[in-house]
Amino acid sequence: MSTRSGGSNCAIATCDLYSGKTKKIGMTDISFHRFPKDPDVQKIWTLKCKRGDSWNPSKSYICSKHFKSEDFIRDLKSELMGNKTVRRLKPGSIPTLNLPTCLSTETQCALKRRSRIEAKSIKESHNQLIATTLDTEQMVSALLFDEANNLANNNQHFNPNYEIMYNELFKEHQNLKNENEKLKIELLSFKPSSLNYKNINENLRHNIKILEKRLKTLNSVLTQTQKNMSNQIKSLTQNKTLAIENKAKSYLSAIFTPNQLNLLMKKKKQVNWTQDEISKAFTLRYFSKRAYMFVNRELHYPLPGLSSLQRWAKGICMRNGILHDVLKIMELNGNNLEDYQKLTVLMFDEVKVCSTLEYDTLQDEVVGPHDQMQVVMARGIASPWKQPVFVDFDRKMTKEILFSIINELDQIGFKVICCVSDCGGGNVGLWRTLDISYDQPVFCIPNGRNIVFIPDAPHILKLVRNWLLDTGFIKDDKLINKQPLEALVSITSTELSVCHKLSNEHLICEGSQRQKVKLATQLISHTTATALKHYEPISDKKLNSDTAEFIELINNWFDLANVSHPNDNSTPFKAPYGLFLEEQNALLDKVYDFIFNMRCINKSNLQLFQKALLMNINGTRKLLNIVQEHGLKYLLTSKSNQDAVENLFGQLRTGGGLNDHPSPLNALYRLRMIILGKNPGVVSTSSNTYDKNQEEFMVANTFKQINFKLTDNEKNEDTETGTDTDTDTDTINDNKSINEMTQDAIEYLAGWIAKKYRMKFPELGCTTTQLNTSRVNDHNYQLSTWTEHLSYGGLIVPSNYFKTKIFRIEKLFKKITKRQIPKGPRVVKQLTQKIFNRMDFDEKYYPVIQAYVKQRIFIRMKYTTKNQKTLIAKRKAKSQLLKLQKLQRIMT
């Protein structure tokens, strides 16, 4: 777009207005408006201009001649005050008047400017031509005069005709004389003007002064009129205040509450919000925090403040029975969930509380004594949410309570399809009242819907471990007992060991230790089964093999019954149930047949844990069919266990520090804090279970979304390294079996380091899958290592070069540390530097050595803490032995 120094040009192709021109011709009502910043509206303006040339719309203008009067915002204030109005376009206005009909390559202003430039160019060319012609005539005259002189000088025989020349000059003289006479006559015909311009000028000045006085008088009258009008408006407003308020209340009472009307009409500065008003405001705040702030601050819609909503939230009723206030918030949250996300699993269990009498000041009543608190939790089977919905004391779960909870959840849109409990005595009685068994784990509710009942898989695993350690099992000719496990633990009590997690604690397992699922999963694991097969710690190979196969079978079942990650496809048994259905059902059939035909030693019938395991298998299959009917492809089986309830109990126990059994009122207070999302305290790292699903309480998540600052602070869980092992050099040389296990552990740790730096240094090792492929291609059939036995295909086997270097690093580590834990600042850096200086290793691998040293120090710290008493006794015995030897030498 072309621009002028005088101001803005109109961008319309056929418009020739610009700000300088409008000022010259007095068009004060014309205004120029910049193109809008909104890209969509700016594009429409650009199309309206019908421009075919190159121009920049973001720096262009369109004059007001192309807009309707309705497109402008009326400046009432300036009109009333008599000031100059400022013309502003309404948002989204489009030019519609005086627009071109076809595309033009140039605007009208550009065309006129071009015509003016062309005219000016023609005029300059004309003037130049005239000047050139005059110069040429003068040169010709001079040349003719010179030629005449030359002829006069050179031709002496030339005789001019003076008579003819005289007659010509006389005629020219007469013509000039006649013209002179005519000019004199014309000059005499002009008469002096009768106008007196001085008087005219004085009269005009006088008239201007008179007009200025009149203007001043009119301005004063206008000012006074405005003041009078303002006073009249104020008087009218005061006189009609009551009528306006009454009409406003009658019109707005259907939209605003009385408290909101009092704030809008400034009758009150503060009000006491009712529960209904706060509940509605909470709903708006939940759906959109930005909308809540916009309505409150920008539209001045009276709403309760954040502190009022927080006080209401803290007052949620937590009395015995169904938590109806919690269900209201769940219903509100459910409006944003799909139907499949509201498929619900109910789980219930009891936690011990301190049996004491308490006085509830809020309810003015005596509470207790109570021994157990029953908690029912709802959990999304296809969505990451969980929420306690029922709390009571010393009350066993009954059929009536269960049906009432399911009915309440159905009414708010949450469909219960599964129930979960452990194998306690009260729950077994509930199974009988519901008429369910291991071959038919389904019961029907009054509305006709079938619900699956699944026993808790971690609790079943603990029972399997207990019977294995206490009695053992027998099936056909297979004998399964703890003897291979005891032998395996006896050879793995070193610093570096492939079974670093196993200890005598896993075999003794008395008292509260039997409640820990962690000990059961570590004992009945793939690592334990592989170690039994690989090392054969006892001479009875059949007993060793049968026990290892049983542990592997139960481990695979528990993996399938405890799937929490939808993308873990390392084995078909760790993948979600339904993705590898053929292999998974084959495993379930094999476990079902084994458990059904297996008997505990000295027992002739199926025990409770066997029936529970069979019920778990049948219930899991029926639950998969139900979720597939609702459009889901697979089932995360960890959703059908009690980890969420056990995790909640862990928070309740540790919320009071050392007081792990809270009183009933204290337990309710801690439960309220957890539900509201406040920090429940330090969660115990030794809890019975660990919930891998990372779900949030629905009420706490709701408060988090509306920025109540009541979120639970996540606690960092203690992490375990994949390698704890080692022993001193003397012990390694003395025992070949321990030497082999130590080497396997060092190789495993080297593979862990190689996997950590796999992207940066791929030459450090390869996966077991790649190694097996290369061996087949090279026809290399050497024996598999421990890492290869343990791996499903993803573990890293270190290269021979890297393995040699790691064994050298381990030797230097032991030599420098001397079985002690290095102390002082920068211990890892200093120890790494010492080892690196003694090795012929490329400098780029320095971080690899540092990572190994750091992990090795962690292993020694853990081993030292675990065996501190034993080490102290050994050092003391060694010191006494040295003293005795010294005394013996002195005496001899």
Secondary structure, DSSP 8 states (H G I E B T S, - for coil): ---BTTB-BB-STT---BHHHHHHTT-TT--EEE--SSHHHHHHHHHHHTB-S---GGG-EEEGGGS-GGGEE--HHHHHHT-----EE-TT----SS--SS-BSS-HHHHHHHHHHHHHHHHHHHHHHHHHHHHHHHHHHHHHHHHHHHHHHH-TT----HHHHHHHHHHHHHHHHHHHHHHHHHHHH-------HHHHHHHHHHHHHHHHHHHHHHHHHHHHHHHHHHHHHHHHHHHTHHHHHHHHHHHHTTTS-HHHHHHHTTS-S-----HHHHHHHHHHHHH-HHHHHIIIIIS------HHHHHHHHHT----SEE-HHHHHHHHHHHTTS-TGGGEEEEEEEEEE-----EEETTTTEEE---SEEEEEEEEESSSSEEEEEEEEES----HHHHHHHHHHHHHTT-EEEEEEE---HHHHHHHHHTT-BTTB-EEE-TTS-EEEEEE-HHHHHHHHHHHHHHT-EEETTEEE-SHHHHHHHHT--SEEETTTT--HHHHH--GGGGG-HHHHHHHSSHHHHHHHHHH--SS-HHHHHHHHHHHHHHHHHHHHHT---TT--SSTTTS-BTTTHHHHHHHHHHHHHHHHH-EETT--S--HHHHHHHHHHHHHHHHHHHHHHTT-S-B-GGGGSSHHHHHHHHHHHHTTTT--S--HHHHHHHHHHHHTT-------TT-S---TT--EEHHHHHHHHTT-S------------S-EEE--HHHHHH-HHHHHHHHHHHHHHHHHHHHHTTTT-GGGEEEHHHHHHHHHHHT------HHHHH-SS-SEEE-HHHHHHHHHHHHHHHHHHTTS---STTHHHHHHHHHHHTS---GGGHHHHHHHHHHHHHHHHHHHHHTHHHHHHHHHHHHHHHHHHHHHHHH-
